[in-house]
Amino acid sequence: MRMVDLISKKREGLSLTRDEIQYMIKGYTDGTIPDYQMSAWAMAVFFQGLDANETSQLTMEMARSGDQVDLSGIKGIKVDKHSTGGVGDKTSLIVVPLVASVGVPVAKMSGRGLGHTGGTVDKLESIEGFKIELTKEQFFNNVNDFKMALVGQSGNLTPADKKLYGLRDVTGTVNSMPLIASSIMSKKIASGADAIVLDVKVGAGAFMKSLEDAKELAKTMVSIGNHLNRKTIAVITDMNQPLGFEIGNANEVKEAIEVLKGKGEERLTKVCLTLASYMAVAGQVYPDFNTAYKQFEEVLKSGQAVETFAKFVEAQGGDSELVTQPEKLPQSKYHINVIAEQAGYIQDINAESIGYAAMYLGAGRKTKEDQIDYAVGITLKKKVADEVSIGEVIAVIHSNNKEVQDSLDLIQQSVKISAAKVEELPIIYEVIE
C-alpha cells in the first residue's frame, strides 16, 4: 500500500477502505507518512469530501491512535456532552451537575481554552484549590460516588487528530465538514462515553456562522456516533450574542451557580435544561424529553443541583464555600461602565467581538503560553431586543488594569441599537437525533 495511491484515489472522488484509512492514520502518527503527503490528502478531502463510512472509520482510527479511556469501572450509562464553543458558554458547569444530581454518570475530560476566554478547566480553576488532575482511581470513585468528575484531557488522547488539525490549520483545509466532525468525535469516542449530547453553536460567535453549516456538522457528527454504536444527539443553539450575561472565568462560575440555584438568565437556563434533558434520556433515567425537562425545572427550584456542584468541587479539592458565597471568587480591581450613546432597542450584540474584548482584558489566551486572569471579564446588562435609554449602562468591564480603551471601544462597536423594536433571537434552532 502506498500513500500516493490513496491521495490519487481520493482526488478522483473514490472511497477509501477501512484498511487504507488505518494504514494512513497509523503511518502519519508514527511519522512514516510525511506532512506533504497528508496535506495533499486533506486538500483532496476538502474538495471531494468523505462518505459516512469513511468519516466514521477516520474518527475511529484517530481515536485508536492514542490512549482510549475504559469507563467500564463506572456503573451505569456514561453520557458525555460537548459544545462546539462560543462566548459566555458555561453550559458544562451547569449541565454536568444538573444531570449528575438525578443519577446520570458523567466522566468528563475537558481542555483549556485558546481564544476569547478559558475553557471549562480554566473556569473551574478559578475556584481556589480545585484540582483538574486526578488519579484513575480518584476519577472513577468520584463518578461512582457523586456521579460526576472532570479532568484535563490526557496528553496522548487522539495524537493523530492533533497532528492532522495542526496541518489543516496551515494548509487551508480547516473548513472541511467531515474533517471537523471526525476531529471532534474522535476525542469523544476516545473518552469512553456510551452516549454523547452535542451542543452545536451557530452564529457570529460560533465556528459555524450559518444555520445550514451548523445542521450539516450536526448531522455528520450524529451519523458518526450512530456508525460507532454511540447514542448521539445534537442540539443546534444560538451564538449570535453571548450566552448569559457573564463573559470571563470566575464571573462565569458565579453565573453558573445562579442558574443551578434556579435564578439564571432565561436563555442560558433553557439551553442547559434542554441539553440536560437529552442527556438524561440517553442515560435512560427518564423515558422522554418532556418528562426530563419538567423534572429538571423542579431540580433547579429544589437546590439539589447546586448541592451536587458543591460536593463535586469539594471532591476535587476546591473550596466548596465559594459555591454558597460566590462573591468570594476572584474579583477585579476596576469596574468600568459602558454607556449607551443612543436610545432604542438592542438590535445586535456581536458575540465574537465581545469575546475579543474579554480576551484583551486577560480573560483568554492569544497563545497557549499566556496566563489567564480569572478575575477579569465583561458583564452584559442588556440582551438583543431589550429597550435602552441614552446614558444607560449596557455592559460593565471588570479589569485589573485602568487602561481598557481597546475593550471599551470594541464593546461599543459590537452593540448595535435600532430605533425600531427588534425580534428576540431563537435560542434552540433544531435537534438532530
SULZI-V932370 format. One record per residue. N is the residue number from 1. RES is the residue in one letter. SS is DSSP state (@ for helix, = for strand, . for the rest). Layout:
# SULZI-V932370
n:N res:RES ss:SS
n:N res:RES ss:SS
This chain:
# SULZI-V932370
n:1 res:M ss:.
n:2 res:R ss:.
n:3 res:M ss:@
n:4 res:V ss:@
n:5 res:D ss:@
n:6 res:L ss:@
n:7 res:I ss:@
n:8 res:S ss:@
n:9 res:K ss:@
n:10 res:K ss:@
n:11 res:R ss:@
n:12 res:E ss:.
n:13 res:G ss:.
n:14 res:L ss:.
n:15 res:S ss:.
n:16 res:L ss:.
n:17 res:T ss:.
n:18 res:R ss:@
n:19 res:D ss:@
n:20 res:E ss:@
n:21 res:I ss:@
n:22 res:Q ss:@
n:23 res:Y ss:@
n:24 res:M ss:@
n:25 res:I ss:@
n:26 res:K ss:@
n:27 res:G ss:@
n:28 res:Y ss:@
n:29 res:T ss:@
n:30 res:D ss:@
n:31 res:G ss:.
n:32 res:T ss:.
n:33 res:I ss:.
n:34 res:P ss:.
n:35 res:D ss:@
n:36 res:Y ss:@
n:37 res:Q ss:@
n:38 res:M ss:@
n:39 res:S ss:@
n:40 res:A ss:@
n:41 res:W ss:@
n:42 res:A ss:@
n:43 res:M ss:@
n:44 res:A ss:@
n:45 res:V ss:@
n:46 res:F ss:@
n:47 res:F ss:@
n:48 res:Q ss:@
n:49 res:G ss:.
n:50 res:L ss:.
n:51 res:D ss:.
n:52 res:A ss:@
n:53 res:N ss:@
n:54 res:E ss:@
n:55 res:T ss:@
n:56 res:S ss:@
n:57 res:Q ss:@
n:58 res:L ss:@
n:59 res:T ss:@
n:60 res:M ss:@
n:61 res:E ss:@
n:62 res:M ss:@
n:63 res:A ss:@
n:64 res:R ss:@
n:65 res:S ss:.
n:66 res:G ss:.
n:67 res:D ss:.
n:68 res:Q ss:.
n:69 res:V ss:.
n:70 res:D ss:.
n:71 res:L ss:.
n:72 res:S ss:.
n:73 res:G ss:.
n:74 res:I ss:.
n:75 res:K ss:.
n:76 res:G ss:.
n:77 res:I ss:.
n:78 res:K ss:.
n:79 res:V ss:=
n:80 res:D ss:=
n:81 res:K ss:=
n:82 res:H ss:=
n:83 res:S ss:=
n:84 res:T ss:.
n:85 res:G ss:.
n:86 res:G ss:.
n:87 res:V ss:.
n:88 res:G ss:.
n:89 res:D ss:.
n:90 res:K ss:.
n:91 res:T ss:@
n:92 res:S ss:@
n:93 res:L ss:@
n:94 res:I ss:@
n:95 res:V ss:@
n:96 res:V ss:@
n:97 res:P ss:@
n:98 res:L ss:@
n:99 res:V ss:@
n:100 res:A ss:@
n:101 res:S ss:.
n:102 res:V ss:.
n:103 res:G ss:.
n:104 res:V ss:.
n:105 res:P ss:.
n:106 res:V ss:=
n:107 res:A ss:=
n:108 res:K ss:=
n:109 res:M ss:=
n:110 res:S ss:=
n:111 res:G ss:.
n:112 res:R ss:.
n:113 res:G ss:.
n:114 res:L ss:.
n:115 res:G ss:=
n:116 res:H ss:.
n:117 res:T ss:.
n:118 res:G ss:.
n:119 res:G ss:.
n:120 res:T ss:@
n:121 res:V ss:@
n:122 res:D ss:@
n:123 res:K ss:@
n:124 res:L ss:@
n:125 res:E ss:.
n:126 res:S ss:.
n:127 res:I ss:.
n:128 res:E ss:.
n:129 res:G ss:.
n:130 res:F ss:.
n:131 res:K ss:.
n:132 res:I ss:.
n:133 res:E ss:.
n:134 res:L ss:.
n:135 res:T ss:.
n:136 res:K ss:@
n:137 res:E ss:@
n:138 res:Q ss:@
n:139 res:F ss:@
n:140 res:F ss:@
n:141 res:N ss:@
n:142 res:N ss:@
n:143 res:V ss:@
n:144 res:N ss:@
n:145 res:D ss:@
n:146 res:F ss:@
n:147 res:K ss:.
n:148 res:M ss:=
n:149 res:A ss:=
n:150 res:L ss:=
n:151 res:V ss:=
n:152 res:G ss:=
n:153 res:Q ss:.
n:154 res:S ss:.
n:155 res:G ss:.
n:156 res:N ss:.
n:157 res:L ss:.
n:158 res:T ss:.
n:159 res:P ss:@
n:160 res:A ss:@
n:161 res:D ss:@
n:162 res:K ss:@
n:163 res:K ss:@
n:164 res:L ss:@
n:165 res:Y ss:@
n:166 res:G ss:@
n:167 res:L ss:@
n:168 res:R ss:@
n:169 res:D ss:@
n:170 res:V ss:@
n:171 res:T ss:@
n:172 res:G ss:.
n:173 res:T ss:.
n:174 res:V ss:.
n:175 res:N ss:.
n:176 res:S ss:.
n:177 res:M ss:@
n:178 res:P ss:@
n:179 res:L ss:@
n:180 res:I ss:@
n:181 res:A ss:@
n:182 res:S ss:@
n:183 res:S ss:@
n:184 res:I ss:@
n:185 res:M ss:@
n:186 res:S ss:@
n:187 res:K ss:@
n:188 res:K ss:@
n:189 res:I ss:@
n:190 res:A ss:@
n:191 res:S ss:.
n:192 res:G ss:.
n:193 res:A ss:.
n:194 res:D ss:.
n:195 res:A ss:=
n:196 res:I ss:=
n:197 res:V ss:=
n:198 res:L ss:=
n:199 res:D ss:=
n:200 res:V ss:=
n:201 res:K ss:=
n:202 res:V ss:=
n:203 res:G ss:.
n:204 res:A ss:.
n:205 res:G ss:.
n:206 res:A ss:.
n:207 res:F ss:.
n:208 res:M ss:=
n:209 res:K ss:.
n:210 res:S ss:.
n:211 res:L ss:@
n:212 res:E ss:@
n:213 res:D ss:@
n:214 res:A ss:@
n:215 res:K ss:@
n:216 res:E ss:@
n:217 res:L ss:@
n:218 res:A ss:@
n:219 res:K ss:@
n:220 res:T ss:@
n:221 res:M ss:@
n:222 res:V ss:@
n:223 res:S ss:@
n:224 res:I ss:@
n:225 res:G ss:@
n:226 res:N ss:@
n:227 res:H ss:@
n:228 res:L ss:.
n:229 res:N ss:.
n:230 res:R ss:.
n:231 res:K ss:=
n:232 res:T ss:=
n:233 res:I ss:=
n:234 res:A ss:=
n:235 res:V ss:=
n:236 res:I ss:=
n:237 res:T ss:=
n:238 res:D ss:=
n:239 res:M ss:.
n:240 res:N ss:.
n:241 res:Q ss:.
n:242 res:P ss:.
n:243 res:L ss:.
n:244 res:G ss:.
n:245 res:F ss:.
n:246 res:E ss:=
n:247 res:I ss:=
n:248 res:G ss:=
n:249 res:N ss:.
n:250 res:A ss:@
n:251 res:N ss:@
n:252 res:E ss:@
n:253 res:V ss:@
n:254 res:K ss:@
n:255 res:E ss:@
n:256 res:A ss:@
n:257 res:I ss:@
n:258 res:E ss:@
n:259 res:V ss:@
n:260 res:L ss:@
n:261 res:K ss:.
n:262 res:G ss:.
n:263 res:K ss:.
n:264 res:G ss:.
n:265 res:E ss:.
n:266 res:E ss:@
n:267 res:R ss:@
n:268 res:L ss:@
n:269 res:T ss:@
n:270 res:K ss:@
n:271 res:V ss:@
n:272 res:C ss:@
n:273 res:L ss:@
n:274 res:T ss:@
n:275 res:L ss:@
n:276 res:A ss:@
n:277 res:S ss:@
n:278 res:Y ss:@
n:279 res:M ss:@
n:280 res:A ss:@
n:281 res:V ss:@
n:282 res:A ss:@
n:283 res:G ss:.
n:284 res:Q ss:.
n:285 res:V ss:.
n:286 res:Y ss:.
n:287 res:P ss:.
n:288 res:D ss:.
n:289 res:F ss:@
n:290 res:N ss:@
n:291 res:T ss:@
n:292 res:A ss:@
n:293 res:Y ss:@
n:294 res:K ss:@
n:295 res:Q ss:@
n:296 res:F ss:@
n:297 res:E ss:@
n:298 res:E ss:@
n:299 res:V ss:@
n:300 res:L ss:@
n:301 res:K ss:@
n:302 res:S ss:@
n:303 res:G ss:.
n:304 res:Q ss:@
n:305 res:A ss:@
n:306 res:V ss:@
n:307 res:E ss:@
n:308 res:T ss:@
n:309 res:F ss:@
n:310 res:A ss:@
n:311 res:K ss:@
n:312 res:F ss:@
n:313 res:V ss:@
n:314 res:E ss:@
n:315 res:A ss:@
n:316 res:Q ss:.
n:317 res:G ss:.
n:318 res:G ss:.
n:319 res:D ss:.
n:320 res:S ss:.
n:321 res:E ss:@
n:322 res:L ss:@
n:323 res:V ss:@
n:324 res:T ss:@
n:325 res:Q ss:.
n:326 res:P ss:@
n:327 res:E ss:@
n:328 res:K ss:@
n:329 res:L ss:.
n:330 res:P ss:.
n:331 res:Q ss:.
n:332 res:S ss:.
n:333 res:K ss:.
n:334 res:Y ss:=
n:335 res:H ss:=
n:336 res:I ss:=
n:337 res:N ss:=
n:338 res:V ss:=
n:339 res:I ss:=
n:340 res:A ss:.
n:341 res:E ss:.
n:342 res:Q ss:.
n:343 res:A ss:.
n:344 res:G ss:=
n:345 res:Y ss:=
n:346 res:I ss:=
n:347 res:Q ss:=
n:348 res:D ss:=
n:349 res:I ss:=
n:350 res:N ss:.
n:351 res:A ss:@
n:352 res:E ss:@
n:353 res:S ss:@
n:354 res:I ss:@
n:355 res:G ss:@
n:356 res:Y ss:@
n:357 res:A ss:@
n:358 res:A ss:@
n:359 res:M ss:@
n:360 res:Y ss:@
n:361 res:L ss:@
n:362 res:G ss:.
n:363 res:A ss:.
n:364 res:G ss:.
n:365 res:R ss:=
n:366 res:K ss:.
n:367 res:T ss:.
n:368 res:K ss:.
n:369 res:E ss:.
n:370 res:D ss:.
n:371 res:Q ss:.
n:372 res:I ss:.
n:373 res:D ss:.
n:374 res:Y ss:.
n:375 res:A ss:.
n:376 res:V ss:.
n:377 res:G ss:=
n:378 res:I ss:=
n:379 res:T ss:=
n:380 res:L ss:=
n:381 res:K ss:.
n:382 res:K ss:.
n:383 res:K ss:.
n:384 res:V ss:.
n:385 res:A ss:.
n:386 res:D ss:.
n:387 res:E ss:=
n:388 res:V ss:=
n:389 res:S ss:.
n:390 res:I ss:.
n:391 res:G ss:.
n:392 res:E ss:.
n:393 res:V ss:=
n:394 res:I ss:=
n:395 res:A ss:=
n:396 res:V ss:=
n:397 res:I ss:=
n:398 res:H ss:=
n:399 res:S ss:=
n:400 res:N ss:.
n:401 res:N ss:.
n:402 res:K ss:.
n:403 res:E ss:.
n:404 res:V ss:.
n:405 res:Q ss:@
n:406 res:D ss:@
n:407 res:S ss:@
n:408 res:L ss:@
n:409 res:D ss:@
n:410 res:L ss:@
n:411 res:I ss:@
n:412 res:Q ss:@
n:413 res:Q ss:@
n:414 res:S ss:@
n:415 res:V ss:=
n:416 res:K ss:=
n:417 res:I ss:=
n:418 res:S ss:=
n:419 res:A ss:.
n:420 res:A ss:.
n:421 res:K ss:.
n:422 res:V ss:.
n:423 res:E ss:.
n:424 res:E ss:.
n:425 res:L ss:.
n:426 res:P ss:.
n:427 res:I ss:.
n:428 res:I ss:=
n:429 res:Y ss:=
n:430 res:E ss:=
n:431 res:V ss:=
n:432 res:I ss:=
n:433 res:E ss:.
